[in-house]
């Protein structure tokens, strides 16, 4: 009925394909977090502390990688800080859960 009303760029960006792409990217990040945990586990030992090391490392890489958005003025400092804090919390939770599910074959 309202098909003749043009959608804004923001509305178009929030459509189905971008949601699916976002979910796939989050899955990839989760896999990389657990892979990082598995890589450093022999040195730091198993457990949530090692998972947090993996999360902080991945978060720091992302924070540095996306800091150019801040430097170019594409995002405000307040927004950047909020996003980075939320990313650190979500990376930490994902790494701890992934580490809890991770098992190694000891045979």
MODELLER restraints for C-alpha pairs under 7 A, 6 or more apart:
rsr = mdl.restraints
at = mdl.atoms
rsr.add(forms.Gaussian(group=physical.xy_distance, feature=features.Distance(at['CA:30:A'], at['CA:94:A']), mean=6.41, stdev=0.5))
rsr.add(forms.Gaussian(group=physical.xy_distance, feature=features.Distance(at['CA:33:A'], at['CA:54:A']), mean=6.30, stdev=0.5))
rsr.add(forms.Gaussian(group=physical.xy_distance, feature=features.Distance(at['CA:33:A'], at['CA:55:A']), mean=6.37, stdev=0.5))
rsr.add(forms.Gaussian(group=physical.xy_distance, feature=features.Distance(at['CA:33:A'], at['CA:95:A']), mean=5.71, stdev=0.5))
rsr.add(forms.Gaussian(group=physical.xy_distance, feature=features.Distance(at['CA:34:A'], at['CA:95:A']), mean=6.19, stdev=0.5))
rsr.add(forms.Gaussian(group=physical.xy_distance, feature=features.Distance(at['CA:34:A'], at['CA:98:A']), mean=5.67, stdev=0.5))
rsr.add(forms.Gaussian(group=physical.xy_distance, feature=features.Distance(at['CA:34:A'], at['CA:99:A']), mean=6.21, stdev=0.5))
rsr.add(forms.Gaussian(group=physical.xy_distance, feature=features.Distance(at['CA:36:A'], at['CA:54:A']), mean=5.63, stdev=0.5))
rsr.add(forms.Gaussian(group=physical.xy_distance, feature=features.Distance(at['CA:37:A'], at['CA:50:A']), mean=6.60, stdev=0.5))
rsr.add(forms.Gaussian(group=physical.xy_distance, feature=features.Distance(at['CA:37:A'], at['CA:51:A']), mean=5.51, stdev=0.5))
rsr.add(forms.Gaussian(group=physical.xy_distance, feature=features.Distance(at['CA:37:A'], at['CA:54:A']), mean=5.40, stdev=0.5))
rsr.add(forms.Gaussian(group=physical.xy_distance, feature=features.Distance(at['CA:37:A'], at['CA:99:A']), mean=6.80, stdev=0.5))
rsr.add(forms.Gaussian(group=physical.xy_distance, feature=features.Distance(at['CA:41:A'], at['CA:50:A']), mean=6.58, stdev=0.5))
rsr.add(forms.Gaussian(group=physical.xy_distance, feature=features.Distance(at['CA:44:A'], at['CA:50:A']), mean=6.02, stdev=0.5))
rsr.add(forms.Gaussian(group=physical.xy_distance, feature=features.Distance(at['CA:48:A'], at['CA:96:A']), mean=5.42, stdev=0.5))
rsr.add(forms.Gaussian(group=physical.xy_distance, feature=features.Distance(at['CA:48:A'], at['CA:99:A']), mean=6.99, stdev=0.5))
rsr.add(forms.Gaussian(group=physical.xy_distance, feature=features.Distance(at['CA:51:A'], at['CA:95:A']), mean=5.26, stdev=0.5))
rsr.add(forms.Gaussian(group=physical.xy_distance, feature=features.Distance(at['CA:51:A'], at['CA:96:A']), mean=5.34, stdev=0.5))
rsr.add(forms.Gaussian(group=physical.xy_distance, feature=features.Distance(at['CA:51:A'], at['CA:99:A']), mean=6.07, stdev=0.5))
rsr.add(forms.Gaussian(group=physical.xy_distance, feature=features.Distance(at['CA:52:A'], at['CA:92:A']), mean=5.65, stdev=0.5))
rsr.add(forms.Gaussian(group=physical.xy_distance, feature=features.Distance(at['CA:52:A'], at['CA:95:A']), mean=6.59, stdev=0.5))
rsr.add(forms.Gaussian(group=physical.xy_distance, feature=features.Distance(at['CA:52:A'], at['CA:96:A']), mean=6.77, stdev=0.5))
rsr.add(forms.Gaussian(group=physical.xy_distance, feature=features.Distance(at['CA:55:A'], at['CA:91:A']), mean=5.34, stdev=0.5))
rsr.add(forms.Gaussian(group=physical.xy_distance, feature=features.Distance(at['CA:55:A'], at['CA:92:A']), mean=5.17, stdev=0.5))
rsr.add(forms.Gaussian(group=physical.xy_distance, feature=features.Distance(at['CA:55:A'], at['CA:95:A']), mean=5.85, stdev=0.5))
rsr.add(forms.Gaussian(group=physical.xy_distance, feature=features.Distance(at['CA:56:A'], at['CA:88:A']), mean=6.96, stdev=0.5))
rsr.add(forms.Gaussian(group=physical.xy_distance, feature=features.Distance(at['CA:59:A'], at['CA:88:A']), mean=5.97, stdev=0.5))
rsr.add(forms.Gaussian(group=physical.xy_distance, feature=features.Distance(at['CA:59:A'], at['CA:91:A']), mean=6.87, stdev=0.5))
rsr.add(forms.Gaussian(group=physical.xy_distance, feature=features.Distance(at['CA:63:A'], at['CA:84:A']), mean=6.75, stdev=0.5))
rsr.add(forms.Gaussian(group=physical.xy_distance, feature=features.Distance(at['CA:69:A'], at['CA:75:A']), mean=5.90, stdev=0.5))
rsr.add(forms.Gaussian(group=physical.xy_distance, feature=features.Distance(at['CA:70:A'], at['CA:76:A']), mean=6.40, stdev=0.5))
rsr.add(forms.Gaussian(group=physical.xy_distance, feature=features.Distance(at['CA:70:A'], at['CA:77:A']), mean=6.47, stdev=0.5))
rsr.add(forms.Gaussian(group=physical.xy_distance, feature=features.Distance(at['CA:70:A'], at['CA:80:A']), mean=6.88, stdev=0.5))
